[in-house]
């Protein structure tokens, strides 16, 4: 029962995702062809990963919206393309370096919020500007990659779509953490930090870890973006911020924290991806897509307030 209450809008997001998928197949039958699945998942991957990257900080409560997730993924992309791969740091070393940078930036956000007591929006907005400027500095113009291994992540690795690896990484980490006490303490802190502190939970540590996880997942999103576009793309440093938050909200994770989860955000991101596909199939201008994202963000927030906070606190306490 408690897990159901922690993910109250998953049934809605799942229903919407299925409805949008059926509609898209009816409008564009080629969308369902197995030969197109790898490419479609590659386009979905940055949406999905950044929505999941935005989730841990929000779950930690305190209106923990991390606006730096989108720019951080772009910085990871630019570092990967302009610094690491051209200088022989391919393969595992490049991935480790990028993931370490993402985790460090996320932990810094957590330090600003949990230790220095910055408002999350203010702290991560400052970091957003820093990251956006840094991306423009290291890659003022797009830099194309020669043939490299990341292209397989946007195609197929044997019979497996490569995007399943990048999308599956945050989910795998989340499942592993679910075998520890972190999930319980995270939901407890998000449900009420004062009560969690009174219960002996280290609120500062939990929030720093939550933001660090977001940074780690954002770096994975940067690798997925690199696989998709095969170039550096500093110009889209803020493009995914609204999309990620809309995916989280549509999935049913409230901005106040305390309930929700990765699967909910993944479903929300999939809904946005399908809406984008439908709008493109209908010939709707890309400028209107931002309007749709903002509307979905409002709708997601309105839907999330239907469930009383006290009910969530009781569910966390019983889990």
C-alpha positions as a Markdown table, in Angstrom:
| # | Residue | x | y | z |
|---|---|---|---|---|
| 1 | Unk | 0.0 | 0.0 | 0.0 |
| 2 | Unk | 2.8 | 2.4 | 0.8 |
| 3 | Unk | 4.5 | 2.0 | -2.5 |
| 4 | Unk | 1.2 | 2.8 | -4.3 |
| 5 | Unk | 0.9 | 6.0 | -2.3 |
| 6 | Unk | 4.5 | 6.9 | -3.1 |
| 7 | Unk | 3.7 | 6.7 | -6.9 |
| 8 | Unk | 0.1 | 8.0 | -7.0 |
| 9 | Unk | 0.1 | 9.1 | -10.6 |
| 10 | Unk | 1.8 | 6.2 | -12.3 |
| 11 | Unk | -1.6 | 4.7 | -13.5 |
| 12 | Unk | -2.5 | 8.0 | -15.1 |
| 13 | Unk | 0.9 | 8.4 | -16.8 |
| 14 | Unk | 0.8 | 4.8 | -17.9 |
| 15 | Unk | -2.7 | 5.2 | -19.4 |
| 16 | Unk | -1.7 | 8.5 | -21.1 |
| 17 | Unk | 1.5 | 6.9 | -22.5 |
| 18 | Unk | -0.5 | 3.9 | -23.9 |
| 19 | Unk | -3.1 | 6.2 | -25.4 |
| 20 | Unk | -0.5 | 8.5 | -27.1 |
| 21 | Unk | 1.4 | 5.4 | -28.4 |
| 22 | Unk | -1.7 | 4.0 | -30.0 |
| 23 | Unk | -2.6 | 7.4 | -31.5 |
| 24 | Unk | 0.9 | 7.8 | -32.9 |
| 25 | Unk | 0.8 | 4.3 | -34.5 |
| 26 | Unk | -2.6 | 5.1 | -36.0 |
| 27 | Unk | -1.3 | 8.4 | -37.5 |
| 28 | Unk | 2.2 | 7.1 | -38.4 |
| 29 | Unk | 2.2 | 3.3 | -38.8 |
| 30 | Unk | 5.9 | 3.2 | -39.5 |
| 31 | Unk | 6.5 | 4.2 | -35.9 |
| 32 | Unk | 5.7 | 0.7 | -34.8 |
| 33 | Unk | 8.2 | -1.0 | -37.2 |
| 34 | Unk | 10.8 | -3.0 | -35.2 |
| 35 | Unk | 13.5 | -1.6 | -37.5 |
| 36 | Unk | 12.8 | 1.9 | -36.2 |
| 37 | Unk | 12.8 | 1.1 | -32.5 |
| 38 | Unk | 16.5 | 1.7 | -31.8 |
| 39 | Unk | 16.4 | 5.1 | -33.4 |
| 40 | Unk | 13.2 | 6.1 | -31.6 |
| 41 | Unk | 14.6 | 5.0 | -28.2 |
| 42 | Unk | 17.8 | 7.0 | -28.9 |
| 43 | Unk | 15.6 | 10.1 | -29.3 |
| 44 | Unk | 13.7 | 9.3 | -26.2 |
| 45 | Unk | 16.8 | 8.7 | -24.1 |
| 46 | Unk | 17.8 | 12.3 | -23.3 |
| 47 | Unk | 14.2 | 13.1 | -22.3 |
| 48 | Unk | 13.9 | 10.1 | -20.1 |
| 49 | Unk | 17.3 | 10.2 | -18.4 |
| 50 | Unk | 17.1 | 13.9 | -17.6 |
| 51 | Unk | 13.6 | 13.5 | -16.2 |
| 52 | Unk | 14.9 | 10.7 | -14.0 |
| 53 | Unk | 18.0 | 12.9 | -13.1 |
| 54 | Unk | 15.6 | 15.6 | -11.8 |
| 55 | Unk | 13.8 | 13.2 | -9.6 |
| 56 | Unk | 16.1 | 12.5 | -6.6 |
| 57 | Unk | 16.5 | 16.2 | -5.6 |
| 58 | Unk | 12.7 | 16.7 | -5.8 |
| 59 | Unk | 12.1 | 13.6 | -3.7 |
| 60 | Unk | 14.4 | 15.0 | -1.0 |
| 61 | Unk | 11.9 | 17.8 | -0.4 |
| 62 | Unk | 12.3 | 21.5 | 0.3 |
| 63 | Unk | 11.1 | 22.2 | -3.3 |
| 64 | Unk | 14.3 | 20.7 | -4.5 |
| 65 | Unk | 14.0 | 21.6 | -8.2 |
| 66 | Unk | 17.4 | 21.3 | -9.8 |
| 67 | Unk | 17.5 | 23.7 | -12.8 |
| 68 | Unk | 21.1 | 22.7 | -13.6 |
| 69 | Unk | 20.3 | 19.2 | -14.9 |
| 70 | Unk | 19.8 | 20.2 | -18.5 |
| 71 | Unk | 23.0 | 22.4 | -18.7 |
| 72 | Unk | 25.0 | 19.8 | -16.8 |
| 73 | Unk | 24.1 | 17.2 | -19.5 |
| 74 | Unk | 25.2 | 19.6 | -22.2 |
| 75 | Unk | 28.5 | 20.3 | -20.4 |
| 76 | Unk | 29.1 | 16.5 | -20.2 |
| 77 | Unk | 28.4 | 16.3 | -23.9 |
| 78 | Unk | 30.8 | 19.2 | -24.7 |
| 79 | Unk | 33.6 | 17.8 | -22.5 |
| 80 | Unk | 33.1 | 14.4 | -24.0 |
| 81 | Unk | 33.3 | 15.6 | -27.6 |
| 82 | Unk | 35.8 | 18.5 | -27.4 |
| 83 | Unk | 38.2 | 17.3 | -24.7 |
| 84 | Unk | 38.1 | 13.6 | -24.0 |
| 85 | Unk | 37.5 | 11.7 | -27.2 |
| 86 | Unk | 39.8 | 13.8 | -29.4 |
| 87 | Unk | 42.7 | 13.4 | -26.9 |
| 88 | Unk | 42.5 | 9.6 | -26.7 |
| 89 | Unk | 40.4 | 9.3 | -23.6 |
| 90 | Unk | 37.9 | 7.0 | -25.3 |
| 91 | Unk | 35.9 | 4.2 | -23.8 |
| 92 | Unk | 35.9 | 3.5 | -20.1 |
| 93 | Unk | 38.2 | 6.4 | -19.0 |
| 94 | Unk | 36.0 | 9.0 | -20.8 |
| 95 | Unk | 32.8 | 7.6 | -19.3 |
| 96 | Unk | 34.3 | 7.5 | -15.8 |
| 97 | Unk | 35.6 | 11.1 | -16.0 |
| 98 | Unk | 32.2 | 12.4 | -17.3 |
| 99 | Unk | 30.3 | 10.6 | -14.6 |
| 100 | Unk | 32.6 | 11.8 | -11.9 |
| 101 | Unk | 32.2 | 15.4 | -13.1 |
| 102 | Unk | 28.5 | 15.1 | -13.1 |
| 103 | Unk | 28.4 | 13.6 | -9.7 |
| 104 | Unk | 30.7 | 16.3 | -8.3 |
| 105 | Unk | 28.5 | 19.1 | -9.7 |
| 106 | Unk | 25.4 | 17.5 | -8.3 |
| 107 | Unk | 27.1 | 17.1 | -4.9 |
| 108 | Unk | 28.1 | 20.8 | -5.0 |
| 109 | Unk | 24.4 | 21.7 | -5.6 |
| 110 | Unk | 23.5 | 19.6 | -2.6 |
| 111 | Unk | 26.1 | 21.4 | -0.5 |
| 112 | Unk | 24.7 | 24.8 | -1.5 |
| 113 | Unk | 21.2 | 23.6 | -0.6 |
| 114 | Unk | 21.7 | 21.4 | 2.5 |
| 115 | Unk | 24.7 | 23.0 | 4.1 |
| 116 | Unk | 24.7 | 26.7 | 3.0 |
| 117 | Unk | 20.8 | 26.7 | 3.1 |
| 118 | Unk | 20.4 | 28.3 | -0.4 |
| 119 | Unk | 16.9 | 27.9 | -1.8 |
| 120 | Unk | 17.2 | 25.1 | -4.4 |
| 121 | Unk | 15.9 | 27.2 | -7.3 |
| 122 | Unk | 18.3 | 30.0 | -6.5 |
| 123 | Unk | 21.3 | 27.7 | -6.0 |
| 124 | Unk | 20.7 | 25.6 | -9.1 |
| 125 | Unk | 19.8 | 28.6 | -11.2 |
| 126 | Unk | 23.3 | 30.1 | -10.4 |
| 127 | Unk | 24.9 | 26.8 | -11.3 |
| 128 | Unk | 22.8 | 26.7 | -14.5 |
| 129 | Unk | 24.3 | 30.0 | -15.6 |
| 130 | Unk | 27.8 | 28.8 | -14.7 |
| 131 | Unk | 27.4 | 25.6 | -16.7 |
| 132 | Unk | 25.7 | 27.3 | -19.7 |
| 133 | Unk | 28.6 | 29.8 | -19.9 |
| 134 | Unk | 31.2 | 27.0 | -19.5 |
| 135 | Unk | 29.6 | 25.0 | -22.3 |
| 136 | Unk | 29.7 | 28.0 | -24.6 |
| 137 | Unk | 33.4 | 28.6 | -23.6 |
| 138 | Unk | 34.6 | 25.1 | -24.4 |
| 139 | Unk | 32.5 | 24.6 | -27.4 |
| 140 | Unk | 31.4 | 28.0 | -28.9 |
| 141 | Unk | 30.8 | 26.2 | -32.2 |
| 142 | Unk | 29.5 | 22.7 | -32.8 |
| 143 | Unk | 32.3 | 20.1 | -33.1 |
| 144 | Unk | 31.5 | 16.9 | -35.0 |
| 145 | Unk | 32.8 | 13.6 | -33.9 |
| 146 | Unk | 34.5 | 11.1 | -36.2 |
| 147 | Unk | 33.2 | 7.6 | -36.1 |
| 148 | Unk | 33.3 | 6.4 | -32.5 |
| 149 | Unk | 31.7 | 3.8 | -30.2 |
| 150 | Unk | 29.0 | 6.1 | -28.8 |
| 151 | Unk | 27.1 | 5.8 | -32.1 |
| 152 | Unk | 26.2 | 2.3 | -31.1 |
| 153 | Unk | 24.2 | 3.8 | -28.2 |
| 154 | Unk | 22.0 | 5.5 | -30.7 |
| 155 | Unk | 21.7 | 2.3 | -32.8 |
| 156 | Unk | 21.9 | -1.3 | -31.9 |
| 157 | Unk | 24.4 | -3.4 | -30.0 |
| 158 | Unk | 23.7 | -6.8 | -31.5 |
| 159 | Unk | 19.9 | -7.3 | -31.1 |
| 160 | Unk | 19.7 | -4.8 | -28.2 |
| 161 | Unk | 18.9 | -1.1 | -28.9 |
| 162 | Unk | 21.8 | 0.8 | -27.4 |
| 163 | Unk | 19.6 | 3.4 | -25.8 |
| 164 | Unk | 18.3 | 0.8 | -23.4 |
| 165 | Unk | 21.8 | 0.8 | -21.8 |
| 166 | Unk | 21.7 | 4.6 | -21.1 |
| 167 | Unk | 18.1 | 4.6 | -20.0 |
| 168 | Unk | 18.6 | 1.5 | -17.9 |
| 169 | Unk | 21.6 | 2.9 | -16.0 |
| 170 | Unk | 19.6 | 5.2 | -13.7 |
| 171 | Unk | 17.0 | 2.5 | -13.2 |
| 172 | Unk | 19.7 | 0.0 | -12.3 |
| 173 | Unk | 21.3 | 2.4 | -9.8 |
| 174 | Unk | 17.9 | 3.1 | -8.3 |
| 175 | Unk | 17.1 | -0.5 | -7.9 |
| 176 | Unk | 20.5 | -1.1 | -6.2 |
| 177 | Unk | 19.9 | 1.8 | -3.8 |
| 178 | Unk | 16.5 | 0.3 | -3.1 |
| 179 | Unk | 18.3 | -2.6 | -1.4 |
| 180 | Unk | 19.8 | -0.1 | 1.1 |
| 181 | Unk | 18.1 | 2.2 | 3.6 |
| 182 | Unk | 18.5 | 5.2 | 1.2 |
| 183 | Unk | 15.1 | 5.0 | -0.3 |
| 184 | Unk | 13.4 | 5.0 | 3.1 |
| 185 | Unk | 15.4 | 7.9 | 4.4 |
| 186 | Unk | 15.0 | 9.9 | 1.1 |
| 187 | Unk | 11.2 | 9.6 | 1.2 |
| 188 | Unk | 11.2 | 10.4 | 4.9 |
| 189 | Unk | 13.3 | 13.6 | 4.4 |
| 190 | Unk | 11.1 | 14.6 | 1.5 |
| 191 | Unk | 8.0 | 14.0 | 3.5 |
| 192 | Unk | 9.2 | 16.2 | 6.3 |
| 193 | Unk | 12.8 | 17.1 | 7.1 |
| 194 | Unk | 12.1 | 18.2 | 10.6 |
| 195 | Unk | 10.4 | 14.9 | 11.5 |
| 196 | Unk | 13.2 | 13.0 | 9.7 |
| 197 | Unk | 15.8 | 14.9 | 11.7 |
| 198 | Unk | 14.0 | 14.1 | 14.9 |
| 199 | Unk | 14.0 | 10.5 | 14.0 |
| 200 | Unk | 17.8 | 10.5 | 13.7 |
| 201 | Unk | 18.2 | 10.8 | 9.9 |
| 202 | Unk | 21.1 | 12.8 | 8.6 |
| 203 | Unk | 19.1 | 15.2 | 6.4 |
| 204 | Unk | 22.2 | 17.0 | 5.1 |
| 205 | Unk | 23.8 | 13.7 | 3.9 |
| 206 | Unk | 20.6 | 12.4 | 2.3 |
| 207 | Unk | 20.1 | 15.6 | 0.3 |
| 208 | Unk | 23.7 | 15.9 | -0.9 |
| 209 | Unk | 23.5 | 12.3 | -2.1 |
| 210 | Unk | 20.2 | 13.0 | -3.8 |
| 211 | Unk | 21.6 | 15.9 | -5.7 |
| 212 | Unk | 24.8 | 14.0 | -6.5 |
| 213 | Unk | 22.6 | 11.2 | -8.0 |
| 214 | Unk | 20.9 | 13.8 | -10.2 |
| 215 | Unk | 24.3 | 15.0 | -11.4 |
| 216 | Unk | 25.4 | 11.4 | -12.1 |
| 217 | Unk | 22.3 | 10.7 | -14.1 |
| 218 | Unk | 22.6 | 14.1 | -15.9 |
| 219 | Unk | 26.1 | 13.0 | -17.1 |
| 220 | Unk | 24.6 | 9.8 | -18.5 |
| 221 | Unk | 22.1 | 12.0 | -20.3 |
| 222 | Unk | 25.0 | 13.9 | -21.8 |
| 223 | Unk | 26.5 | 10.7 | -23.1 |
| 224 | Unk | 23.0 | 9.7 | -24.5 |
| 225 | Unk | 22.8 | 13.2 | -26.2 |
| 226 | Unk | 26.3 | 12.7 | -27.7 |
| 227 | Unk | 25.3 | 9.3 | -29.1 |
| 228 | Unk | 22.2 | 10.9 | -30.7 |
| 229 | Unk | 23.7 | 14.0 | -32.3 |
| 230 | Unk | 27.4 | 13.0 | -32.6 |
| 231 | Unk | 28.4 | 16.6 | -32.0 |
| 232 | Unk | 28.8 | 19.1 | -29.2 |
| 233 | Unk | 25.7 | 21.2 | -28.6 |
| 234 | Unk | 26.2 | 24.0 | -26.2 |
| 235 | Unk | 23.3 | 25.9 | -27.7 |
| 236 | Unk | 20.8 | 23.5 | -26.1 |
| 237 | Unk | 22.1 | 24.0 | -22.6 |
| 238 | Unk | 18.8 | 25.1 | -21.2 |
| 239 | Unk | 16.5 | 23.3 | -23.6 |
| 240 | Unk | 16.0 | 20.2 | -21.6 |
| 241 | Unk | 15.4 | 21.8 | -18.2 |
| 242 | Unk | 11.7 | 22.5 | -18.8 |
| 243 | Unk | 11.2 | 19.2 | -20.5 |
| 244 | Unk | 12.8 | 17.3 | -17.6 |
| 245 | Unk | 10.6 | 19.0 | -15.0 |
| 246 | Unk | 7.5 | 18.5 | -17.1 |
| 247 | Unk | 8.3 | 14.8 | -17.3 |
| 248 | Unk | 8.7 | 14.6 | -13.5 |
| 249 | Unk | 5.5 | 16.5 | -12.9 |
| 250 | Unk | 3.5 | 14.6 | -15.4 |
| 251 | Unk | 4.7 | 11.3 | -13.9 |
| 252 | Unk | 3.2 | 12.4 | -10.6 |
| 253 | Unk | 6.2 | 13.3 | -8.4 |
| 254 | Unk | 5.1 | 16.5 | -6.6 |
| 255 | Unk | 7.5 | 19.4 | -6.4 |
| 256 | Unk | 7.2 | 19.2 | -2.6 |
| 257 | Unk | 8.8 | 15.8 | -2.6 |
| 258 | Unk | 8.2 | 12.8 | -0.4 |
| 259 | Unk | 6.6 | 10.6 | -3.0 |
| 260 | Unk | 7.1 | 9.6 | -6.6 |
| 261 | Unk | 9.9 | 7.7 | -8.2 |
| 262 | Unk | 12.1 | 6.9 | -11.3 |
| 263 | Unk | 9.5 | 4.8 | -13.1 |
| 264 | Unk | 6.9 | 7.6 | -12.7 |
| 265 | Unk | 9.4 | 10.2 | -14.2 |
| 266 | Unk | 10.3 | 7.7 | -17.0 |
| 267 | Unk | 6.6 | 7.4 | -17.9 |
| 268 | Unk | 6.1 | 11.2 | -17.8 |
| 269 | Unk | 9.1 | 11.7 | -20.1 |
| 270 | Unk | 7.7 | 9.0 | -22.5 |
| 271 | Unk | 4.4 | 10.9 | -22.6 |
| 272 | Unk | 6.2 | 14.1 | -23.6 |
| 273 | Unk | 8.2 | 12.3 | -26.2 |
| 274 | Unk | 5.0 | 10.8 | -27.7 |
| 275 | Unk | 3.4 | 14.2 | -27.7 |
| 276 | Unk | 6.4 | 15.6 | -29.5 |
| 277 | Unk | 6.1 | 12.8 | -32.1 |
| 278 | Unk | 2.4 | 13.5 | -32.6 |
| 279 | Unk | 2.9 | 17.2 | -32.9 |
| 280 | Unk | 5.6 | 16.6 | -35.5 |
| 281 | Unk | 3.5 | 14.1 | -37.4 |
| 282 | Unk | 0.7 | 16.7 | -37.4 |
| 283 | Unk | 3.0 | 19.4 | -38.8 |
| 284 | Unk | 2.8 | 21.6 | -35.7 |
| 285 | Unk | 5.5 | 24.2 | -35.4 |
| 286 | Unk | 8.3 | 23.4 | -33.0 |
| 287 | Unk | 7.7 | 26.7 | -31.3 |
| 288 | Unk | 4.4 | 25.4 | -30.0 |
| 289 | Unk | 6.0 | 22.4 | -28.4 |
| 290 | Unk | 7.4 | 24.6 | -25.6 |
| 291 | Unk | 3.9 | 25.8 | -25.0 |
| 292 | Unk | 2.8 | 22.2 | -24.6 |
| 293 | Unk | 5.7 | 21.4 | -22.2 |
| 294 | Unk | 4.7 | 24.4 | -20.0 |
| 295 | Unk | 1.1 | 23.4 | -20.0 |
| 296 | Unk | 2.0 | 19.8 | -19.0 |
| 297 | Unk | 4.1 | 21.1 | -16.2 |
| 298 | Unk | 1.2 | 23.1 | -14.8 |
| 299 | Unk | -1.1 | 20.1 | -15.3 |
| 300 | Unk | 1.3 | 17.8 | -13.5 |
| 301 | Unk | 1.6 | 20.2 | -10.5 |
| 302 | Unk | -2.2 | 20.5 | -10.3 |
| 303 | Unk | -2.6 | 16.7 | -10.4 |
| 304 | Unk | -0.1 | 16.2 | -7.7 |
| 305 | Unk | -1.9 | 18.3 | -5.1 |
| 306 | Unk | -4.9 | 16.0 | -5.1 |
| 307 | Unk | -3.2 | 13.7 | -2.5 |
| 308 | Unk | -3.0 | 15.1 | 1.0 |
| 309 | Unk | 0.5 | 15.4 | 2.5 |
| 310 | Unk | -0.4 | 13.8 | 5.7 |
| 311 | Unk | -1.4 | 10.6 | 3.8 |
| 312 | Unk | 2.1 | 10.5 | 2.3 |
| 313 | Unk | 3.8 | 10.9 | 5.6 |
| 314 | Unk | 1.8 | 8.0 | 7.0 |
| 315 | Unk | 2.7 | 5.9 | 4.0 |
| 316 | Unk | 6.5 | 6.7 | 4.4 |
| 317 | Unk | 6.4 | 6.0 | 8.1 |
| 318 | Unk | 4.8 | 2.6 | 7.5 |
| 319 | Unk | 7.2 | 1.5 | 4.7 |
